[in-house]
């Protein structure tokens, strides 16, 4: 990451931000369903606190962009779907294949 940011490559929103943003915006799923993502809270990053501070700056900048906000569903819509996967109750063809140890159809 660019040391100043706020975006990955600097002051301008770029392709790398676009690619990573949807995944970063869903990290809450691990906190909610699986006990944490391993990303420390502010001030808890130890010797890597500066790295995590930069990550939080990037995430905040991405999450505050109108284009990102307007293309995400509310968490309340994701939660039931992700919950079924977290509890191993999902019945999609992908979920069935994963449980059976097969490739995703």
N, C-alpha and C positions, 0 to 999 in steps of 0.2 A: 504494500500500500504506500501511496504517496505519504510522506510524513505529516503534511499539513492537511490535505484533503479539502473539503470534507469527503469527497468521493474517492473511489479506489485509486484513480490515476491523477487526482488533483481537484481543481475547482469545477470541472465540467463532468456532468453525468455521462457515462460511457457504456460501451457494450458489456464490459465486465460487471458493472453495477447491475445492468439489466439481467444478466445471467444468474448472478448470485442472489439478488434481492428476493425472489419468491421463496427460495430455500431458507434464507435468513429470517424472513418474516414468519416462517412456520416453526422456528425452533421452540416456540412456546409449547408445542405438542409434547416434546420430551420432558419439559418441566411439569406439565399437567398430568401426563399419563405414565411416565417412566421414571420419575424421581429426579430428573435433572438432565441438562445437556452437557454439564461440565464447564460451562462458561461462568466464570465467577462474577459475583455481584461487585459493584463499584467498591474499590478499596480492598477487595479480597483476592486480588490477582497475584499477590506475592511479588517475586522478582520479575514477573511478566506483567505487572500492573500497567505499565505504559503501553504495552501491546494491546491489552484489553481496553484501555482507555481509548485508543485509536479505533478499535473495533466498534465500541459504543458510539463514538462520534460518527463513524460511517453509517451504522445502522440507524441512528437518529436522523441523519440527513436523508437517507433513502426512504425511511418510513414517513417522513414529513412531505415528500414530493407528492404533488397532486396526482401525477400519473400513476404512482404506486398505490396511493390510497384508493383511487377510483377503479383499480383493477383487482383488488382483493375482496373476497367475501368476508363477512363478519365472522369472528371466531365461533359464534353460536351456531353457525351453519356447518363449520368444519368439525366441531366437537363430536357430534354423534357418529359421523363417518369414521374419524380417526379412532374414536373410542372402540368401535367394533374391531378394528385391526389391533388395537392395543390389548384387548381382551381375548384376542384370537377367535372372534365370533364372525368375522366378515365372511360373506358367502359369494364374493365375486369370483370369477374364473381365475384371476390372478392370485387371490388368497388361497383358493383350493389347490392351485398348482404349487405354491410355495409350501403349504403344509405337506403336500405329497412329495416334495423334493424334486419337482419337475420344473422345467423352464416355464416362464410366463407365456401363455398362448398369444 
